Amino acid sequence: MEEALLREAIRLSVEKMLAGEGGPFGAVVVDRGRIVGRGWNRVSSTHDPTAHAEIVAIRDACRRLATVSLAGCAMYSSCEPCPMCLGALYWARIERLYYAATRQDAAAAGFDDAWFYDEIALPPADRKLFATQHLREEALAAFDAWNAKEDRVTY
């Protein structure tokens, strides 16, 4: 079954890339053997750098299932996810990941995300992205209001 679902992710990656919708990446979210979300890279066609196949598939599955948690679901991706997508899998509570090509294969095709993996591992002060903190006490008010909100939806 894993091979058939991976083939669907690969099929999406090729079909949508050839259709001019984005890079050569596809993904499906599966719940109890049933595909509940499909995604393919839409970065260039939507002018959205976050529209990676895995993100698009997660958004599709969450919309279809009317939930923010994909606990119990699996992701089948045509390629090993980048750090952003890997983070999204964790946030979505996806429990299993199956992928075909490696990140080294993607790098050989011009999609090298090794720099992101290295950069994220650095302490914030050592990263290339300038970041500084201000107004912490004012921002904490939002968390206080969240914790006091009786009808909050936790995730």
N, C-alpha and C positions, 0 to 999 in steps of 0.2 A: 504494500500500500504506500509506503514512503516514496518509492520510486515513481509511482503514478502521480502523486501530489507534487513531487519535485519537478516532474515533467510538465505539469500544468504551469508551475512558476516559470520554468524555462521557456515554455511556449509563449506565455505572456511577454516575457522579456524580448524575445525575437520579434513577435508580431507587432507589438506596440513601438519598438525601436524602429523597425522598418516602415511603420506608418508615420514616423516623424514626431512621435509624442515625447521622446526623451531618450535617455541612455538605455543600455542593454541590461535592464534589471527587472525582475518580476517576483511577486510574492503572493502567497495565499495564506489566509488564516483558516484553521480547521478546528471544528468543535465536534467531537465524537464521530469522526470520519466524514463529516459534511463540511464543504467549503462555505464559510460564512462571510468571507471578505477576500476581495481580489485587489491587487495593486500592481502598478508598473511605474517605472520612473517617469515623472512628468515635469522634471525640473525645467527643461528648456521650453516646453510647450505652455507652461503656466507661469513662467518667470518666477518660480518659487524654489529657492535652494533647499527647502525642507521637504519637497515633494518626492522623496525617495520611495521606492516600491514598498518597502516594509511599512513606512509611515502611512502611505495611501491605503494599504491593505488593512492596517489597524483602524484607520478612520472609517473605512467601509464596513468592517465587522462591527465596530462599536455602534455605528449608526443603525445598521440592520438589526442588531440585538438590543438596541436601546440601553446600553450600559457603558460604563467607563472601565469595567473590569473584564478582561478576557481570561480570567482564571479557568484552568482546565483546557484551554485551547493550545494549539501548536501553530508555529509559523514554519512555512516551507518557503525558502528563498532560493532564487537562482544563484545567489552569491552570499558569501559571509558578510553579515551586516557591518556597516561603518559604526563608529562610536555613537553617533546621534541615534541611529536606528537601534542599536543594541540598548541604549538607554530607554528608548521608547518601548521596546519589548519588556523591559523590567517594569516601567511605569504601567503598562497595560496588563501586567501580571501574567503574561504568556509563560507557560510552564515548560515547553519543549521547543527547540529550534533545530530544524534540519536544513542544511544548505548544500549547494552543489559546488560551485567554483569557490576558491579561496580568495582572501584579500590580496594575496600575492599574484593570483591570476588577474584580478582586477587592476592591480598596479601595472602589470605587463601590458594591459590594454589602455593605459593612460589614466586610470582612476586610482591614484595612490593616496590612501588615507593614513599611511603610516605616521605622517607628521602629526595628525590629530591625536592618534593614540599616544604618541610621545609627549605632546603638548599638555594633554589632560593630566598626565601623570606628574607634571611639575607642580611645585608650590605656586599659588596664584602670583606671587611677586616675580617669579621667574618666567612667566609665560609671555609670549609676544603680544597678546591682547592686553592693552592697558586697562586696568581695573582699579577703582578706588571706592571706598565706602564713605557714605555721608548719611545723615538723618536717620540713623538706626532707631533711636527712641521713637521718632514719629512713625516709622514703618511698623514698629511693634504693635501699634494700635490696631492695625488690620488683623493681626493674629489674635489679639485679645477679643476683638469683635467676633472673629471666627469661632473661637473657643466658647463664647457666650451664646452663639447662634444655636438655638434648639433644633432647627430643621436642617442643619447642615448635612450635606451628603459627603461622607468621608470616602477617600480613595487613597 
